[in-house]
Every structure is written in structure tokens, then in C-alpha cells.
Amino acid sequence: MPRGPAYTPRMFYSWYATCPRGAEPAMELELAELGAKGIRPSVGIVRFTGPREVALRACLLLRTALRVLEPVGEFPAITADELYAGVAKLPWADLIAPGQTFAVSATGRTEHLNHTHFVELKIKDAVVDTLGRRDVDVKAPDVLVVAHLGNGKCSVSLDLVGDLLSNRGYRVRTVEAPLRESLAAAMLLLSGWDRKTPLHDPVCGSGTIAIEAALLASGRAPNEQRPLACERWPRTQGDKAVLDKLRAELRGRVVKPPEILASDRDAEAVAAARENVQRAGVAVRVFQQDARETKPLSPAGQLVMNVPYGERLDAGGRKQLKSFYHSLGVALRPLAGHRAAVLSASEDFESAFGIRPRGVRRVLWNGPLRSTLYNYEL
């Protein structure tokens, strides 16, 4: 089968970063801070431009991202035959070196391509047929091919990291309904926290928000210690030297954060948070306390929390949930000078909480759950 045009990394100055739905504004701010240009958000994805070093910085620094992608082609793909033909025309022999393994991850759909597993198999078959070899490893591939279907087209990219950036590696113990790290980071960035005043999560669960806050306030790059897939690719062997330089630069930026607190009334959650804090290597004070007994911070600071929406409450249903929200609002109202950012997936929360939010109510998707981030000035 004929090969496509020769590939060189210098061809690509456009990049994509994916994130949880609703976190796009936070990731736009992050990308602007690291020097990206041409930033264009869409649903769950932000396109940006810049030299390759900008994309490598994004891999190490982005807190809200799930993936950083290098686009390799886009083509019409309404039917399975069009999908196969479009993928087969891409220069796979230049993108996947002999001996390298690959896997495929697909999202989106069209009218005739509405089964993700089928799409992934079709793309895999096209790559295998083009290369003339079957080097597939779905668990730990050297190259992860990421495809997205939408508006009658298929866009194909390679994942520079090789795994979800939200998998930071510090969460060794969880509780029910854990919050994804990238979403916790988005909450913090959208809360208006200045990163200098104390912060407390009074319903901390496994401690994700507090850990992300400590990483953010200390200036620690969340993925600085993570090996990236692209630095092991023969065609981009220069990435390793660039990344080593960037990692040394980023380590020199770390500062001492303000006091970060994490508490929960559940003993198991407190134990999980303590283990995760230790694994992350951050300074967070973890203790057991009911959120309705939250004390003022000194100086007045920021509260950030993902309130329970049923799973972690005792039996009693919707009435008990509303009662908890109301008593939480009563407990927090006296904390003069404090700010609070609260994520809730319950339609009852705002009215039951009883405090008028300030600014824009932001919709964030916690997995399949449509949630709202409310910001308050107490």
C-alpha cells in the first residue's frame, strides 16, 4: 500500500489539549500562561499553536488537561469504508517505528459510526494493514493513536504523554465517587483563589482538592516527574533533552505554599486522604471533622469543596440531603472575609444552601454528572 507524505515533527505547530467538559476556560488560562498562541476552545478540547517546546511544556504543566495531542490528519469519515481509507493514507511508517507498539482510543460518533469499539478496531486494522505488521499493545503502547469523530470528519492525533494526565499517580487509596484530579484543578483555578491565603476543603474525601491546591500554590508542575511517551519515540528523540531542561527549570520555581487543610467527618476518608497526601509529597494538614463545624482560617482564606450528593450520606434520601446543605450554609455564613467555591451535582443545593452566589455559575461535568460550581463571598 502506498505511503503518505514523509513525516517530520516540524510540520506540526498546531496542538490539541483535552479536558473535562466545562473546564475549557481554566485550561485557556493555563495555556496562555505557558506561552501558547492561537488558543481556540471547543467542547472538551482546546486547540493552540506554538513550537514543539510549548506542547512539551503543556504536558508537564497543564493541571486541567486529560491529554496533549499532536494532530497527524483529518478527513471525511461518515462510513466505515471512508474511515478505513482515510486512516490508511496517513504516514504510519514515519509515525510508528519498527518495534514500537501502538493502541487506539476513539471518541465521538457519526450516524453510521456510533460504536466506539468498532471505530477503534477499524482504525487499528487500517494501521496494521498499512504497516504490514501487527504491533498492538492495548495496555502499555509506545504510541497511543487518538481519534475523534464529529461533523462528518475524523481527526487523528498521537498522545504525547501516552496516558491520561489526570492520573497523577498519588492517589493510592480512594473513597466513593472520587473527584478526577484535572477537575479538582479546574475548580481551584475557577474559584478565584489567590494561592497565597490559606485553603480548606471540609469534605475532602480522598484529599484530591487539597493535594491539587498544594501543588498549585507551591508552583510544582503536576507532571514534572512523569516520563512522556514522546521522549521515547525515535523520530522525536530531541524531546528528551528539551524535557530534561524544562524539568530542571520547573524544579527551580517551587515555593512554600500557604496552609492547606483537608477534613472529613468519615474516618475512612481521612485515612485515605492522609495516605494520598504522603504519596504526593505535599504539605496538607488532614484531620477528622464534620463540615458543619468548620472554623475560620487565619488569615481569612478560601474554602473549596465538592459536596456530597447522596452516596456518602446516611440513609434518608433527598430530604436529608437538603437538610445537610442548609446546615452547611448556616455554619459557613459567619466566616466573614472568607470565599467559598462549592461544586454540586444536586438541583436542590443552591436553594437549600441559602447563600447567594457571586459571579458566574459554571457548569462542570464530573464524569457523566452535570455539576455546577458556585462561588461565594462570605
KOLNU-974334 format. One record per residue (C-alpha): residue in three letters; x, y, z. Coordinates in steps of 0.2 Angstrom, whole numbers, plus 5000, padded with zeros to 4 digits. Layout:
# residues N
ALAXYZ...
# end
This chain:
# residues 378
MET500050005000PRO500750174996ARG501450285010GLY500850455014PRO501950615014ALA503550605024TYR503350655042THR504450775051PRO504050855068ARG504251025062MET502751005051PHE501651025066TYR501351195075SER499551165080TRP499151055095TYR497651005105ALA497350985124THR495850895130CYS494950925147PRO493450885157ARG491950975149GLY491751145157ALA493551165161GLU493951245145PRO494051425152ALA495351365165MET496451275153GLU496351435141LEU497151525156GLU498451395159LEU498951385140ALA499151575139GLU500251575155LEU501451455146GLY501551555130ALA500351465119LYS499651565104GLY498051545094ILE497051475108ARG495351415102PRO494151325114SER492851195109VAL491851075120GLY493150975130ILE494651025119VAL495651175116ARG496751205101PHE498351305102THR499851345092GLY501751365095PRO503351275093ARG503551105100GLU504351165116VAL502651245120ALA501751075118LEU503050995129ARG502851125142ALA500951095141CYS501250905145LEU502250955161LEU501251105167LEU499451085162ARG498351045178THR496651035169ALA497150935154LEU496750755151ARG497850735135VAL499050845124LEU498950785106GLU499950805091PRO498750805076VAL499350705061GLY497750715049GLU495950745047PHE494750685033PRO492950645029ALA492350495038ILE490450465038THR490550275034ALA491750135039ASP492550125022GLU492950315022LEU493650295040TYR494750155034ALA495350245018GLY495750405027VAL496750315041ALA497750215028LYS498350365019LEU499250435034PRO501150415035TRP501150275048ALA502850215044ASP503550385048LEU502550395064ILE502750225072ALA504550155071PRO504949965069GLY504749885085GLN503650015093THR501949955099PHE500350055097ALA498550065103VAL496950165098SER495750275108ALA494250345100THR492850475105GLY491350545096ARG490250475083THR489350495066GLU487750425060HIS488550265054LEU489950255065ASN489150255083HIS490050115091THR491750175099HIS492549995100PHE492049965081VAL492950135076GLU494450085086LEU494549915078LYS494349995060ILE495750115064LYS496849985071ASP496549875055ALA497050015044VAL498650055053VAL499149865054ASP498749845035THR499750005031LEU501249955041GLY501249775037ARG501449715055ARG500349695070ASP501249785084VAL499749815095ASP499849835114VAL498249895122LYS498949905140ALA500549995138PRO500850055120ASP502350155114VAL501150265103LEU499350305108VAL498350345092VAL496850455097ALA495450485085HIS493950595086LEU492350585076GLY491250735073ASN490350845060GLY490650705047LYS492550705050CYS493850605059SER495350695066VAL496850585071SER498250635083LEU499550555094ASP499650575113LEU501250655118VAL501050585136GLY500350415132ASP499150415147LEU497950525155LEU498750675163SER497450675176ASN498250505183ARG499550595193GLY500050445202TYR499750505220ARG498050435223VAL498450265231ARG496850255241THR495150315237VAL493350335244GLU491650335235ALA491450445220PRO493250515219LEU493550685210ARG494650675195GLU496250775198SER496050885182LEU494350935188ALA494950975205ALA496251085197ALA494951175187MET493851205202LEU495351295210LEU495851395195LEU494051455193SER493751485211GLY494751655211TRP495951585225ASP497551695225ARG498651545230LYS499351655245THR497951645258PRO497551485267LEU496351355259HIS495251225267ASP494251085260PRO493051025273VAL492350875264CYS493950815257GLY493550635253SER495250565247GLY496050735248THR496150775229ILE495650955230ALA496850995244ILE498350905236GLU498050995219ALA497951165229ALA499651125237LEU500351085220LEU499651245213ALA500151365227SER501951285228GLY502151305209ARG502551125207ALA502251065189PRO500950925192ASN501850805179GLU503650855180GLN504150685186ARG503150585174PRO504050505159LEU503250555142ALA502950435128CYS503650565115GLU505350565123ARG505550385119TRP505050395101PRO506550385088ARG505850515077THR505750645091GLN507250595100GLY507650785103ASP506150795115LYS507150715129ALA508450845130VAL507150985129LEU506150905143ASP507650875154LYS508051065153LEU506251105156ARG506150995171ALA507651075179GLU506951245176LEU505251195184ARG506051125199GLY506851295202ARG505251385203VAL504551285218VAL504051405233LYS503251375250PRO501351365249PRO500151445262GLU499251325275ILE498251195266LEU496951105276ALA495850945272SER494550875283ASP493050755283ARG491850685295ASP492250505289ALA493750415297GLU494050315281ALA494150465270VAL495350545282ALA496450395282ALA496350395263ALA496750575262ARG498250555273GLU499050415263ASN498750515246VAL499550675254GLN501050575259ARG501250495242ALA501050665233GLY502450735245VAL501450895249ALA501150995265VAL499250975269ARG498550955287VAL497250815287PHE496050795301GLN494350725306GLN492950855307ASP491150875302ALA491051015288ARG489651095299GLU491051135312THR492151225300LYS493251355309PRO493851525302LEU495551525293SER496951645299PRO497051755289ALA495351735281GLY495551625266GLN494751505253LEU493551365255VAL493451245241MET492351085241ASN491450955231VAL489850925242PRO489050755244TYR487650725233GLY486950565241GLU488250425241ARG489150475257LEU487650525267ASP486750415279ALA485050345273GLY483650475272GLY483650525254ARG483350695247LYS482650775262GLN484150735272LEU485250805258LYS484350965258SER484550975277PHE486450955276TYR486551085263HIS485551205273SER486551175289LEU488151185280GLY487651365274VAL487251415291ALA488951355298LEU489951445284ARG488951615284PRO489851685300LEU491551655291ALA491751845287GLY493051885274HIS493151715268ARG492751655250ALA492051485246ALA491951385230VAL490651235230LEU490451105217SER488751015217ALA487850895206SER486150925216GLU484751035209ASP484251065227PHE485951135233GLU485851325228SER484151355237ALA484551245252PHE486251315255GLY485451485257ILE486851605252ARG486851705236PRO488251655225ARG489351795217GLY489851795199VAL489551665185ARG488951495189ARG490051375180VAL489451205173LEU490751075175TRP490550885171ASN491150765184GLY491150615173PRO489350595167LEU488650715181ARG488250895176SER488850995191THR488851175195LEU490251275203TYR489651415214ASN490751555221TYR490351645237GLU490951795247LEU490551765265
# end
